[in-house]
Amino acid sequence: VAEKSFFFKSLEGRNYWNLWAATHGDDGRQLEEYKFDEDGLQARQTAGDAVVEESGADKLKSALRYRLVKERFETARADEAGLKKIVGEQECSGAQSYVEAIDALADKWLSTAEEVLGNIWQFDTVLDSLATAKPPLRSHRQ
């Protein structure tokens, strides 16, 4: 589910400090017909401790994925029907049985965490502002 719906493997190593930076290379094309599984984007490469600079084409591919993830997240966050629309009925019911099993073993830790996250999400406007804020300009010293 994580890879199929949210591109976890192909976005691995592409860590941006906010959503604006992640989608900066997005060209705005329609995503309905875009073939994500055929565009060849791989997890970001590293050379030792250094991260290899991405090509412009890879920045575009990752930006398109981040936009789709954002759209899917907004749909899934709306309600349970939204989540089922994104990941499917079978995955949702399977996930619920895992939540119940983990709760039984961990003194309801997972459902408590879910409740806390629900309270945090009440502050959508603050989170959306942080997620879309542009990075500050850096001064260049000689």
Buried (B, 14 or more C-beta within 10 A) or exposed (E): EEEEBBBEEBBEBBEBEBBEBBBEBBEEEEEEEBEBEEBEBEEBEEEEEEEEEBEEEBBBBBBBBBBBBBEBBEBBEEEEEBBBBBBBEEBBEEEEEEBEEEBEEEEBEBEEEEEEEEEEEEEEEEEEEEEEEEEEEEEEEE
